[in-house]
Amino acid sequence: MSSRSEQLDVAHLDADAFYVAVELRRRPELAGKPVVVAHSGARAVVTTASYEARAYGVGSAMPAARARQLCPQATFIEPDFSTYREVSRRMMEIVCAHVERVEVVGLDEAYLDLRGLLAPRAAMRRLVAEIAGTMRLTCSVGIGPNKLVAKVASDAEKPAGFVVLDREAACARFASSPPGLIPGIGPKTAARLAALGLHTLAAVASAPEELLTGSFGPNHGRDLRRRASFESDAPVGAQRKVVSESRERTFERDIADFAALCAELARMSRALCESLAARERAGRTIGIKVRLDDFTTITRARTLARPTCDAETVVSIATELLREYAPPRPVRLLGVRVAGLHSSTGEGAREPHEEGGAGAIAGSQAQLSLPVVS
């Protein structure tokens, strides 16, 4: 159990197989069957899969062609991101009605500050029940003394899990788990840890500090040791502000024709500006993203004196940025972004300045070209 100095006052709520769950609301006859949400192109990847499809080895970010080989009987559904965003918005409204401080970190997940609630665990069970009853979505919950424990706990018993752990219990439960279980420890870091003979979280947590700092540097090395021990002091922050929106497309065949690239860039720019205008949003920084056939990826951006959501302005600048770059090889992926967003009606006009030029657009960005959801 937790001590008085280690209150279990952080929860992580994660909707189970969110995109699939939204699709099943429209197609309930698919419940209990393998379902995969993925585009149909030759280079498409799996957005998410039902747990029935996962039993066949299908996973997020896997090439859709491979998923079809592993589970040919699965029903494949084209993603509908506009619907997913709307369902997410309504779900998070319910969350915020139950808990005062919420940090939304994706369409399907959020951290909740449980301090001040008289019965936090009962409150979370009521929240999960309300989401299930009104939204027909199941959620998994992890509760712990910090965000790190809560996040790992919410993943431990999906779907519909409800796991409560203090730090000591988390260390014991996941001692033999690979380091990649911890958010922030990616495949490359895990491989470097394995090269040091550190294959489990317990091994990393007990490794000599000088071994880790010598291999990863003083800051990263110490941070790895703390993370493996489930130590974290990151607070539950306020809901993150959307500072950019983007559209991007991976082509089924690489495109070398500049006119064809410009036409696609114009189409995406107009769709993006239509979305911004509908929500009265505008931004000062316009950027493009180009990935070549050899996977070289560049971004270019330009910051204007005044915010805009005018389609022709965005098309013109995005096209000019593409012309200046002059892709030296066929293009695999193309994208456009408007950043530094605020209300086009004049509210919140004082946004932090974002540097333009030949670099990536800075800042924490919530994009509409959505990441894979697990």
N, C-alpha and C positions, 0 to 999 in steps of 0.2 A: 504494500500500500504506500501511498505518498506520505511524505512528512509534511509538517506544517510549513516548512520553508520551500516545499516543492508542490505547489498547488496545481491540480490538473485543470487548468483554466483556458486551454486552447483546443479548439476542435478544427478538424479538416473534414469538410463535406464534399463528396465526389459522386456525381451522378453516374450510375453504372451503364457502360456502353452507350453513352448519351445519344449519339447520332442514330444508332440502331433503335434505341428506345423511342425516339421521336418518330421514326418511320413506322414502328409497330403500332403506334397510336392510330395511324392511318390505315395500316394493313394488319389488323389483329390476327388474321388467319395465319400469319407467319410466326406467331409466338411459339417458342419451343423448337424452332427450326433454325438451321444455319443460315445466317444473313450477313452479307458483306456490303458495306457502303464504300463505293469506289467509283471513280470515273471509268469510262469504257475505253479510253485511248490505249494505244499500245504501250505507252510509258506510264500509265496510271499506277498509283500506289493505293493500298488499302487505307482508307480514312479511319475506320474502325470496324470491328466484327462482333457479332453476337458471341456469347459464351459457348453456344453450340458449335459455331464455326471455329472458335479458338481450340476446341477439343481436337480438331484435325490439324492443328499447327498453324492456322491462319493468324496473323498478327498485324498490328498497325504498322504502317510504313513499308510493308512487304509489297513487292510488285504484284499488281492485280492478276497478272498472267500466272504467277506462281500460286496465288491463292486459288485460282480456278483449277489448277492441277491438283492441289492438295484436297480441295473440297468441291468437286464438280457439281454436286447436288445442291450447293448453296444458291440462294437467291441473291443476285447482285443488284444493288439499287444505286442510282446516281445521287450524289449528295445534293442537298437543298439547303444551302447555308443561310439563306434569308429566313427560312422557317426555323432553323436551329437557333439563330440569334434571337428571334422573337420568343421562342419557348424559354431560352435561357433568361431573357429579360424578366419574364413573368415568374420564373422560378426564383430568381434572385430577389424579386420584390417580396416574395413570401419569406425568404431567409431574413431579409432586413426588417421585416415586421416582427420577427421573433428575437433578434439579437441586434443590439445597438451598433456595435463596431464589427464591420465585415470587410474583409479584404478579398475582393473577387480577383481570381488569378487565371480565369479562363471561362469559356462558355459553360463548363460543367463542374467547376470546382471553386471553393472559397474557404478561407480561414475565418474562424469566428472567435472573438474574444468573449469568453464565458464569465469573466469576472463580473460580480454583482448579481448574477442569477442565483436564486435561492436553491434550486435543485438543477444543476447544469445537465446532468445525464437525463433526467426526466424531460427537461426542456428540449434536448436534442431528439429524444424519441418522439415527442409531440411534433417537432418540426418535420422529421422524416415522414411521420404518418400523414401530416397535412400535404406534403409534396406528393406522396403516393396517392392520396385520396383525391386531390384536386387536379394534379398534373399527370397522373398515371405514369410516374417515373419513380424508380427505386434509387436509393442513394446509399452509399457506404460512408460510415463515420469513424473517424479516429479521434480520440481525446487523449491529451497528454499535457506535460508541463511546458512544452514549447512546440513551435511549428514543425520542427523536424520529426519529433516523435509522433505528432498528430498525423502528419502526412504519411509516414511509413505505416502507421497503424491502420489508416483508412484503406490502404491497399492490401492489407494482410489477409482479409477474409471476404473478398469480393465474390459474388455480388451480395448486396444487402447486409454487409458486415457492420458490426458495431463493436469496436475494440477500444478498450481503455487501458492505458499503460503509463506507469511512471518511467523515469529514465532508466532506473536499475532494471526494471522488468523488460524494457525494450532491449537493453544490452544483452540480457540473458536469452531472450527469445530469438534474437537475430544474430547471435554470436557467430554461428556457422554460415551465415549468408554471405554472398559475394559483396565486395565493396560497392559494386554498381547498384545495389539496392538503395543507396543513399542518394537523394537528389543532389545534383552538382558533381557527382563522380561519374564521369562519362566513360565510354569505352577506352579512350586513349589513356586516361589516368588509371583506369583499372588495369590496363595492360602493363603500364609502368610499375604499378604496385606488385603485380604478379611477377615481374622480372626481379623484384626485390625479395620474392618469396612470400609475399603478403597476399593470401588468397581469400581471407575471410575478414569480416569486420572486427572480430576479436583480435586477429593478428595485427591489423592496422592500429587498433586502439592501444595495444600493448607494445607496439614497436618503439624502439628507442627514438626519442625526439630528434637526435642528431642524424639518424638514418633518413628520416622523412625530410628534414630541413636541408640535408645535404643533397637530396635528389630533387626536391621540389621548391627549394628556397624557403627562407624563414617563415614567411606569412602563409604560403600555401601549405607547407609541410605541417605547421601547427594546426591549421584549419582542418586538414584531413584527419588528424588525430582526434580533434574535438568532435568532428562530425561522426567518426566511427564510434565515438563514445556517446553519441546522441546529445551532445552539448550544443546549445544554440540560444542566443539571446536576442534574435531578430523579433521585433514586436509585430503584432498584428496591425498592419497599417490600414489607412483609409482606402476606400475603393480607388483603384488606380485610374488615372485620367487617360482617356483615349487621345493621343496626340497625333496620330496619323491613321490614314486609311489607304489601302492599296488594292490593286488588282494585278494578278500575274497569271501567266499561262505557260505551261510546258507543251511544246508542239509535238505532235505525233511524229513528224519528220523535221529535221533541222532545216531552217530557212536561211538562205544566203541572199535572197532578193531583197534589196533595201526597200523598194516600194511596198512589197508585201509586209515587211516589218513595220513600216510607217502606218499602213492601213490597220494592222492589228493594234498598234499602239494608240491610234486615234479611237478605235472602237472601245478599248478598255478605258481610256481617259474619259470618254463621254459617259460610259456606264458609271464610273466612279463619281464624276461630277453630278450626275443625276441623283445618286445616293446622298451625296453631301448636301445638295440643294434641298432635298426633301426633308432633311433634318436641320436645315438652317445652319450648316457648318461651313467654314471656309478656312483655308490655310495659306501661309506665306511661302512655304518651301515645296517645290515640285521636284520630284526625283524619278529616275528610271533605274531598273535593274536588268542586267543582261548576263545570261549564262551561255557561254559558247559550247560547241560540241565537244571540246576537251575538258569541260566543266570549269574552265576559268570563269569567275564571276566578278563583275564590277558593278559599282553604283556610281551614279553622277547626280548632282542636285544643284538647284539654284534657288536662292531666297529672294523674294520680291519685296518691294517697299510696302505693299499693302496685301492683305489676305484676299484670296479669290476662290470661287468655286465655278468660275466661268469655263465652260468646256473648251471653247476655242483657244482661250489663253493657255490652258493646261496642255491641249494638243500641240499648240505651237511651240511651247517651251520644251515639252518632252521630245518632240521631233527634233528640235534643234540640239538637244543634249545627245540624242542618238546619232545625229549627223556628225557632231563634233567627235564622238567616240569612234565612229566608222568601224563597226565590228570587223575584225580582220579574218574571222572564220565564221562558218555557219552558226546560227543562233539556235540554242536548244530551249531557252526560257526567256521570256520578256515580261517586264512588269513596270507599272507606273504607280507613283505614290504622291499624295498631298499630305504634308506634315505641318506641325505647328497649329493644330486646329483649335478654333474657338467659335463661339456663336457668330454667325454672319449678321445678326441683328445689332451687334455692338457690345453685347455682354462679354466680359472676360477678354477685352481687347488687348490687355497687357500680357502677352505670352512671352516666355523666355525666348530670347533670340536663338535661332538655330543657324549654324554656319552653313553656307553653301559651298560650292566648289566641287572638286573631284573627290569627294569622300562620301562615306555612308551618312545617311541622315541620322543625327544623334538623337539620343533620348530613349526612354522606355516607350515602346510602340505597340499599340494594340491594332493588329491588322485585320482586314477582311479576307485576305488570302490566308485562310486559317490553318493553324498547325494540326498535326495528327492528334487525335484524342484517344487515349488508351482506355 
